[in-house]
Amino acid sequence: MYRADEPWEERTCSVCLAELADGEAVRVLMPCLHYFHPACVEWWLRKSATCPLCRALTVAAAAKGGQAAGAGRPS
């Protein structure tokens, strides 16, 4: 849950670019600890296995062998 009075680094969801509201539910990605609106990051993670902000491989993707969406396709 986002708390405006806590020292969060970001104050906006980097997927939709909307400001986070005090008391609003957020989803925190591991291992980078960036946070987003749950619906926004779920949409992103259906397309990519990385954090939309720093591109770190998410813990869930790492546990599956590091395969991001589209990975392994010939160039």
C-alpha positions as CSV (number, residue, x, y, z in Angstrom):
1,M,0.0,0.0,0.0
2,Y,1.4,3.4,-1.0
3,R,1.9,5.9,1.8
4,A,2.6,9.5,0.7
5,D,4.3,10.3,4.0
6,E,6.9,7.5,3.6
7,P,10.1,8.1,1.7
8,W,9.2,6.3,-1.5
9,E,11.5,6.9,-4.4
10,E,8.9,7.2,-7.1
11,R,5.6,8.9,-6.7
12,T,4.1,7.8,-10.0
13,C,3.4,4.5,-11.7
14,S,6.0,4.3,-14.5
15,V,3.7,2.3,-16.7
16,C,0.7,4.7,-16.9
17,L,2.5,7.7,-15.5
18,A,-0.3,8.6,-13.1
19,E,0.5,9.8,-9.6
20,L,0.1,7.2,-6.8
21,A,-2.6,8.2,-4.3
22,D,-2.1,7.9,-0.5
23,G,-3.5,4.5,0.6
24,E,-3.6,3.1,-2.9
25,A,-2.7,-0.6,-3.5
26,V,0.6,-1.1,-5.3
27,R,2.5,-4.1,-6.5
28,V,6.2,-4.3,-5.6
29,L,8.4,-6.3,-8.0
30,M,11.3,-8.4,-6.7
31,P,14.3,-8.1,-6.7
32,C,14.4,-4.4,-7.7
33,L,11.6,-3.2,-5.3
34,H,10.0,-0.9,-7.8
35,Y,6.2,-0.4,-7.4
36,F,3.3,0.1,-9.8
37,H,-0.5,0.0,-10.0
38,P,-1.3,-3.7,-9.9
39,A,-3.3,-3.6,-13.1
40,C,-0.6,-1.7,-14.9
41,V,2.2,-4.0,-14.0
42,E,0.1,-7.1,-14.6
43,W,-0.5,-5.9,-18.2
44,W,3.2,-5.2,-18.6
45,L,4.3,-8.6,-17.2
46,R,2.0,-10.4,-19.7
47,K,4.3,-9.0,-22.4
48,S,7.7,-8.9,-20.6
49,A,9.4,-10.7,-17.7
50,T,11.3,-7.6,-16.7
51,C,10.6,-4.6,-14.5
52,P,9.2,-1.8,-16.7
53,L,11.5,0.8,-14.9
54,C,14.9,-0.8,-14.6
55,R,14.5,-4.0,-16.8
56,A,15.6,-6.3,-14.0
57,L,14.5,-9.9,-14.5
58,T,11.6,-10.5,-12.1
59,V,11.9,-13.2,-9.4
60,A,9.0,-15.2,-11.1
61,A,10.8,-15.1,-14.5
62,A,14.2,-16.1,-12.9
63,A,12.5,-19.1,-11.2
64,K,11.2,-20.2,-14.7
65,G,14.7,-20.1,-16.2
66,G,14.9,-16.5,-17.2
67,Q,12.7,-16.7,-20.3
68,A,11.1,-13.3,-21.0
69,A,8.2,-12.9,-23.4
70,G,9.5,-13.3,-26.9
71,A,12.9,-14.6,-25.7
72,G,14.4,-17.3,-27.8
73,R,12.9,-16.1,-31.1
74,P,15.4,-15.9,-33.9
75,S,16.5,-12.4,-34.9
